[in-house]
Amino acid sequence: MEPYIIDGIWLTIAFLSGLLAKRAGLPALIGFLLTGLVLNALGVQAGNINEVLHTLSDLGIMLLLFTIGLKIKFQSLLKREVWFTASAHMLLSVLALGGFVLLLSVAGLSYFTDLTFTSSLLIGFSLSFSSTVFVAKILEERGELSSFHGKIAIGILVIQDIFAVIFLALSSSKTPSLLALTLPLYLYLIRFVLYRVLDASGHGELLTAFGFVAAFVTGAMAFYITGVKADLGALVMGMLLVNHPKADELYDRMMSYKDFFLIAFFVSIGLTGVPTWGTVGVALILLPFMFVKGSLFMLLFSRFNLRARTAFLTSLSLSNFSEFGLITSMIGMKMGILPADWILIIALLMSITFFVSSPLNARVHRIFDRNKRLIMRLNTGKKYIDTEPTDLGDANYLVIGMGSIGRPAYAHFNNLYPGKVIGIDYKHEAVEAMKATGCNVVWGDATNSVFWHYAKTAKIKLILLAMSDFNSNKNTLLEIMKLKRKKFKIAVITHYPDEIEYFRKQGVDYIYDYKSNIGADFAEQTVHSLAV
């Protein structure tokens, strides 16, 4: 079969499967996972499909890490709730999972009989990681990649990636070369160069080319040459550029490319091998550990004065197994530590956790609201580092989202009604920056039902949902609509017709169609400014 036909088959099935998953209220990635299973069942593994998918998958993962780096500052990794939680969780997971596997091997259960103490610990280590690709995709679809709990989850994944680099360095025959010692100096110099080049890259196709060069050449390739994990190089390059004024623009530009390449990643998982009843049975035996994993995260987070809701959202997103388990199991097999069957078992286990975790994460806010009283028992009663305001002062106008839309909206209302406006955002950096300029802005997560339950909104006349992400505005509106005594009006910004239709059905008082109104606003402001 011709390569073009094979590529056409898997792309078509991937699109249709993703569309069906979306129509069923599930993330599209579930459809992409099913695509691999369908291709396996059809026997479509001829030609160069595996090679093509593997290449595209690698590109997708590197672009994903690069874009994550554009949202993560190094200082955030130094917080105790990030590095200590990640380290303690990995240690406890290895001991718990490894010990359970070793116990089953002693019991003589099929597929476990050939396992030794070392191989049991290796399996525990492989399953201690959470999937960077899956977690980032889930948070992105909910519009929470930059939220407080989203940044904690990403920070945990970055620390896990550092452990992965250490493992690869110790287990691989190719250890980091002496050139790796020059990486700190290289990063210092390349940051200076990349800033200058990014300044000169404009806003068109050259900016896209810059993103690929920064991720793959100055990042992944440079790290690979020194014997360090290439993926980590892409992540570090993004983190070097996080403070550049064009970082957000570069992030938006690279996201669409990353989304396409990651389709291949999820499809390739389903093509790992042909499952048997035995391998599926072993995967199902280990499946409950995804909930043990999440519970352990919640327990650790609660020790760092994080509210139960933050701990719950972060833990649920991390309750899955990672693609890194395939890499470690492959290394273990080559070293003669792990039987070959375990590569397929771990691939199956990872896929099943994606299937189980996706609908749970898609409905995470509803799950929290229904089990709020039970989950909030984890609150320690101390002062939390993510405490939200309850008293909105004398403000009559509440602007939610201090991004490119919310900031000018806040400024406009504050000019009209000085001292009667308050802004809310879940990005600490944005809040601190606006506070420094004298703005009445507080940190808070407007998608949190607990916030709306305790917030004093009696004086509020108007709420503006000014977030550019549809899901963020949608989730916030759903929580607002639960308030029994609501005297204020609600305005929301939209970008597409289906978003307008959704908010209209929800009874929103005013819907601003960005694409339709921007031209009229431009003309009005021009006439006003030039007094024409």
C-alpha positions in Angstrom: 0.0 0.0 0.0 1.4 3.4 -1.0 2.6 5.7 1.8 0.1 8.5 0.7 -2.8 6.1 1.0 -1.7 4.9 4.5 -1.2 8.5 5.7 -4.6 9.3 4.3 -6.2 6.4 6.2 -4.8 7.2 9.6 -5.5 10.9 9.3 -9.1 10.3 8.2 -9.8 7.8 11.0 -8.1 10.2 13.5 -10.2 13.1 12.4 -13.5 11.1 12.5 -12.7 9.5 15.8 -11.7 12.8 17.3 -15.0 14.4 16.0 -17.1 11.5 17.5 -15.3 11.9 20.8 -16.0 15.6 20.8 -19.6 15.0 20.0 -19.8 12.6 23.0 -18.5 15.3 25.3 -15.0 13.7 25.6 -11.6 15.3 24.7 -10.6 14.7 21.1 -7.5 12.9 22.2 -9.7 9.9 23.2 -10.6 9.6 19.6 -7.0 9.7 18.5 -6.2 6.9 21.0 -9.0 4.9 19.5 -7.5 5.5 16.0 -4.4 3.5 16.9 -6.5 0.6 18.2 -8.7 0.7 15.0 -5.6 0.6 12.8 -4.2 -2.3 14.9 -7.5 -4.2 14.4 -7.4 -3.4 10.6 -3.8 -4.6 10.4 -2.8 -1.2 8.9 0.9 -1.2 10.0 2.4 -1.6 6.6 4.7 0.9 4.8 6.2 3.7 6.8 3.3 4.5 9.1 5.2 3.7 12.3 8.2 5.7 11.2 6.0 8.6 10.2 4.0 8.6 13.4 7.1 8.2 15.5 8.7 11.3 13.8 5.6 13.4 14.1 5.1 12.3 17.7 8.7 13.4 18.6 8.1 16.8 17.0 4.8 17.2 18.9 6.3 16.3 22.3 9.2 18.8 21.8 6.9 21.6 20.6 4.7 20.8 23.6 7.6 21.2 26.1 8.8 24.3 24.3 5.3 26.0 24.6 5.1 24.9 28.3 8.5 26.5 28.9 7.0 29.8 27.5 4.6 29.7 30.4 6.9 28.5 33.2 9.3 30.6 35.2 12.3 28.9 36.9 11.4 30.4 40.2 8.1 28.5 40.3 10.0 25.2 40.3 11.8 26.2 43.6 8.6 26.3 45.5 8.3 23.6 48.2 4.9 22.5 47.1 6.4 21.7 43.7 9.9 20.2 44.1 9.2 18.5 47.5 5.9 17.1 46.5 7.3 15.7 43.2 10.3 14.2 44.9 8.3 12.7 47.9 5.6 11.4 45.6 8.0 9.6 43.3 9.8 7.9 46.2 6.5 6.8 47.8 5.1 5.7 44.5 8.1 3.5 43.6 8.0 1.9 47.0 4.2 1.3 46.9 3.9 0.1 43.3 7.2 -1.8 43.3 6.3 -3.5 46.6 2.8 -4.5 45.2 4.4 -5.9 42.0 7.0 -7.8 44.0 4.2 -9.2 46.2 2.4 -10.5 43.1 5.6 -12.1 41.8 6.1 -14.0 45.1 2.4 -15.1 44.8 3.3 -16.6 41.4 0.7 -14.7 39.4 1.1 -15.0 35.6 3.3 -12.3 34.0 4.7 -11.5 37.5 6.6 -14.8 38.1 9.8 -13.8 36.3 10.1 -10.4 38.0 12.9 -9.7 40.5 13.3 -7.1 43.1 15.1 -4.9 40.6 12.5 -5.3 37.9 9.7 -4.6 40.4 11.3 -1.3 41.4 11.8 -0.5 37.7 8.0 -1.0 37.1 7.2 1.2 40.1 9.6 3.9 38.8 8.0 3.7 35.3 4.5 4.2 36.7 5.5 7.0 39.1 5.5 9.5 36.2 2.5 11.4 35.0 2.0 12.2 31.3 3.2 15.6 30.4 1.4 15.4 27.0 -1.9 14.3 28.6 -1.9 16.8 31.5 -1.0 19.8 29.4 -3.6 18.9 26.8 -6.3 18.5 29.5 -5.4 21.8 31.2 -5.3 23.6 27.8 -8.7 22.4 26.8 -10.1 23.7 30.1 -8.3 27.0 29.7 -6.4 26.4 32.9 -2.8 25.9 31.7 -1.8 29.3 33.4 -4.0 28.9 36.4 -2.5 28.4 39.9 -3.2 24.7 40.0 -2.2 24.3 36.4 1.2 25.8 37.0 1.7 23.5 40.0 0.9 20.5 37.9 3.3 21.6 35.2 6.0 22.3 37.8 5.5 18.7 39.1 5.9 17.4 35.6 9.1 19.4 35.0 10.7 18.0 38.2 9.7 14.5 37.1 11.4 15.2 33.7 14.6 16.1 35.6 14.4 12.7 37.3 13.9 11.1 33.9 17.1 12.8 32.7 19.0 11.4 35.7 17.7 7.9 35.1 18.5 8.0 31.4 22.0 9.2 32.2 22.6 6.4 34.7 21.1 3.6 32.7 22.2 4.5 29.2 25.5 3.5 27.7 25.6 7.0 26.3 26.4 9.2 29.3 26.4 13.0 29.1 29.7 14.1 27.6 32.0 16.7 29.0 30.3 19.2 26.8 27.4 19.0 29.2 29.5 21.0 31.6 29.4 24.0 29.2 25.5 24.1 29.1 25.2 26.8 31.8 27.5 29.1 29.8 25.8 28.1 26.5 22.3 28.9 28.0 23.5 32.3 29.2 24.9 33.3 25.8 22.1 31.8 23.7 19.5 33.6 25.7 21.2 36.9 24.7 21.2 35.8 21.0 17.6 34.5 21.0 16.3 37.7 22.5 17.9 39.8 19.8 16.8 37.5 17.0 13.2 37.3 18.4 13.1 41.1 18.4 14.0 41.1 14.7 11.6 38.3 13.7 8.5 40.4 13.2 5.0 38.9 13.4 4.7 36.7 10.3 6.1 33.4 9.1 9.6 34.4 10.3 8.3 34.2 13.9 7.1 30.6 13.2 10.5 29.7 11.8 12.1 31.2 14.9 9.9 29.0 17.1 11.0 25.8 15.4 14.7 26.8 15.4 14.6 27.7 19.1 12.9 24.5 20.0 14.7 22.0 17.8 18.1 23.5 17.0 19.2 25.7 19.9 17.3 23.5 22.3 16.8 19.9 21.5 19.7 19.4 19.2 22.2 21.3 21.4 21.2 19.2 24.4 21.3 15.9 22.4 24.9 16.7 21.3 26.0 17.0 24.9 24.3 13.7 25.8 21.4 15.3 27.7 17.7 14.5 27.0 16.7 16.4 23.8 13.1 17.0 25.1 14.6 18.8 28.1 16.4 21.2 25.8 13.2 22.2 24.1 11.6 22.9 27.5 14.6 25.0 28.7 14.6 27.1 25.6 11.0 28.0 26.2 11.8 28.9 29.8 14.7 31.2 28.6 12.2 33.2 26.5 9.4 33.4 29.1 10.1 37.0 30.0 10.4 38.3 26.4 7.6 40.7 25.4 6.7 38.5 22.5 6.6 35.2 24.5 2.8 35.1 24.5 2.6 35.8 20.7 5.2 33.1 20.1 3.2 30.7 22.3 0.0 31.3 20.3 1.8 30.9 17.0 3.3 27.5 17.9 0.2 26.0 19.5 -1.5 25.0 16.3 1.6 23.2 15.0 2.0 21.4 18.3 -1.7 20.3 18.3 -1.3 18.6 14.9 1.9 16.8 15.7 0.5 15.5 19.0 -2.2 13.7 17.1 0.5 11.3 15.9 1.6 10.7 19.5 -1.8 9.5 20.7 -2.3 7.4 17.5 1.0 5.8 18.0 0.1 4.6 21.5 -2.7 2.5 20.1 -0.2 0.9 17.7 2.2 -0.3 20.4 1.2 -3.9 20.1 -1.7 -6.4 19.9 -3.2 -6.9 23.4 -4.0 -10.3 24.8 -6.4 -11.2 27.5 -3.4 -11.8 29.8 -1.8 -8.4 29.2 -5.2 -6.6 29.5 -5.8 -8.5 32.8 -2.5 -7.4 34.3 -3.1 -3.8 33.2 -6.5 -3.9 34.9 -4.9 -5.3 38.1 -2.6 -2.2 38.2 -5.2 0.3 37.1 -6.5 1.2 40.7 -3.0 2.6 41.4 -3.9 5.6 39.3 -6.4 6.6 42.1 -3.8 5.7 44.8 -1.4 8.0 42.9 -3.9 10.9 42.9 -4.7 10.4 46.6 -1.1 10.5 47.5 -0.7 13.8 45.6 -3.7 15.2 47.5 -2.2 14.1 50.8 1.1 15.8 50.0 -0.4 19.0 48.7 -2.6 19.4 51.8 0.6 19.5 53.9 1.7 22.7 52.1 -1.3 24.8 53.0 -3.0 24.5 49.6 -6.8 24.6 49.7 -8.5 21.2 49.2 -9.9 22.4 45.8 -6.5 23.3 44.4 -5.1 20.0 45.7 -8.0 18.1 44.1 -7.8 19.8 40.7 -4.0 19.3 40.5 -4.1 15.7 41.8 -6.8 14.6 39.4 -4.9 16.0 36.4 -1.8 14.1 37.5 -3.7 10.8 38.1 -2.4 8.9 35.0 0.6 7.0 33.8 3.2 8.4 31.5 4.6 7.7 28.1 8.0 7.7 29.9 7.0 4.3 31.3 7.4 2.9 27.7 11.0 4.4 27.6 12.1 3.0 30.9 10.5 -0.4 30.2 12.3 -0.5 26.8 15.6 0.3 28.6 14.8 -2.4 31.2 14.2 -5.0 28.5 17.5 -4.2 26.7 19.3 -4.5 30.0 17.7 -7.9 30.7 15.8 -6.6 33.7 12.3 -6.6 32.4 10.4 -9.2 30.2 9.3 -7.9 26.8 5.6 -8.4 27.6 5.8 -5.6 30.1 6.3 -3.0 27.4 2.8 -3.8 26.0 1.3 -4.0 29.6 2.6 -0.5 30.5 1.4 0.9 27.1 -2.1 -0.6 27.8 -2.1 0.7 31.3 -1.2 4.2 30.2 -3.9 4.1 27.5 -6.6 2.9 29.9 -5.7 5.7 32.4 -6.1 8.2 29.6 -9.6 6.8 28.8 -10.6 6.8 32.5 -9.0 10.2 33.4 -10.2 12.2 30.3 -14.0 12.3 31.2 -13.1 12.8 34.9 -10.9 15.8 34.1 -13.5 17.2 31.6 -16.1 17.2 34.4 -13.7 18.1 37.2 -15.5 21.2 38.3 -18.9 19.4 38.5 -17.3 16.5 40.4 -15.8 19.0 42.9 -19.1 20.8 43.4 -21.0 17.6 44.0 -18.5 16.3 46.5 -17.5 19.7 47.9 -18.2 19.0 51.6 -16.2 15.7 51.5 -13.2 17.1 49.7 -13.0 20.3 51.8 -12.5 18.2 54.9 -8.8 18.1 53.8 -8.5 21.8 54.5 -6.1 22.2 57.4 -7.7 25.4 58.7 -4.5 27.3 58.4 -3.7 30.3 56.3 -3.5 29.1 52.7 -1.1 30.4 50.0 -4.0 30.4 47.5 -6.6 32.2 49.7 -9.2 34.1 47.6 -10.9 37.3 48.6 -14.4 37.4 50.0 -14.9 41.1 50.5 -14.9 43.0 47.2 -15.1 46.4 49.0 -17.2 49.2 47.5 -16.8 48.0 43.9 -19.8 48.1 41.6 -18.0 46.7 38.6 -16.0 43.4 38.5 -13.7 42.6 35.7 -12.6 38.9 35.5 -9.4 38.3 33.6 -6.6 40.8 33.5 -5.2 39.9 30.1 -5.1 41.9 26.9 -8.9 42.4 27.1 -9.5 42.8 30.8 -6.8 45.4 31.4 -8.2 48.1 29.0 -11.7 47.2 30.2 -10.7 47.8 33.8 -8.9 51.1 32.9 -12.1 52.3 31.0 -14.4 51.6 33.8 -12.0 53.0 36.4 -11.9 56.3 34.4 -15.7 56.5 34.4 -16.2 55.3 38.0 -13.0 55.8 40.0 -12.7 53.5 43.0 -15.7 51.5 42.0 -13.9 48.8 39.9 -12.1 45.6 41.0 -10.3 43.1 38.8 -9.7 39.4 39.4 -7.1 37.1 37.8 -5.6 33.7 38.6 -2.1 34.7 37.4 -0.1 35.9 40.4 2.4 37.7 38.1 -0.4 39.7 36.4 -2.0 40.6 39.7 1.3 41.8 41.3 2.2 43.8 38.2 -1.2 45.7 38.2 -1.1 46.2 41.9 2.3 47.9 41.5 0.6 50.5 39.2 -2.1 51.2 41.8 -4.9 49.1 40.4 -7.5 47.5 42.6 -6.8 43.9 41.5 -6.8 40.7 43.6 -5.8 37.1 43.0 -8.7 34.6 42.6 -10.0 31.7 40.6 -13.4 32.7 39.2 -14.2 29.1 38.2 -14.2 28.2 41.9 -17.7 27.6 43.4 -16.3 28.2 46.9 -15.2 31.7 45.9 -18.7 32.7 44.7 -20.3 31.1 47.7 -18.4 33.4 50.1 -17.8 36.5 47.9 -19.9 39.5 48.9 -21.5 40.6 45.7 -24.3 42.7 47.0 -22.8 45.9 45.7 -21.8 44.5 42.3 -23.9 45.9 39.4 -22.0 44.4 36.5 -19.5 41.5 35.9 -17.4 41.4 32.8 -16.1 38.0 31.7 -13.0 39.3 29.9 -11.0 36.1 29.5 -10.0 35.4 25.9 -10.5 31.6 26.4 -14.0 30.4 25.9 -13.9 27.5 28.4 -12.6 29.9 31.2 -15.6 32.2 30.6 -18.0 29.3 30.3 -16.8 27.7 33.6 -17.0 31.0 35.4 -20.5 31.7 34.1 -21.7 28.2 35.2 -20.6 29.0 38.8 -22.1 32.5 38.8 -25.5 31.1 37.6 -25.7 29.0 40.7 -26.0 32.0 42.9 -29.6 32.2 44.2 -29.7 36.0 44.7 -28.1 37.6 41.6 -28.8 41.3 41.2 -25.9 42.1 38.8 -25.8 41.9 35.1 -23.2 39.9 33.1 -21.3 40.7 30.0 -19.0 38.3 28.1 -16.6 38.5 25.2 -16.8 35.9 22.4 -14.9 35.2 19.2 -17.0 32.6 17.3 -20.7 32.2 16.4 -21.1 28.9 18.4 -19.8 30.7 21.5 -22.4 33.5 21.0 -25.1 30.9 20.7 -24.0 29.2 23.9 -24.0 32.4 26.0 -27.3 33.5 24.5 -28.9 30.3 25.6 -27.5 30.8 29.1 -29.2 34.2 29.3 -26.1 36.4 29.4 -27.1 40.1 29.5 -24.6 41.4 26.9 -22.5 39.4 24.5 -19.6 41.2 22.7 -18.8 39.7 19.4 -15.1 40.5 19.1 -14.7 39.9 15.4 -17.8 41.7 14.4 -17.4 44.8 16.6 -13.7 45.4 16.5 -14.0 47.3 13.2 -16.8 49.5 14.5 -14.9 50.2 17.7 -11.8 51.1 15.6 -13.8 53.7 13.6 -15.5 55.1 16.7 -12.2 55.5 18.6 -10.6 57.1 15.5 -13.4 59.7 15.2 -13.3 60.4 18.9 -9.5 60.8 19.0 -9.2 62.9 15.9 -12.4 64.9 16.5 -13.4 64.3 12.9 
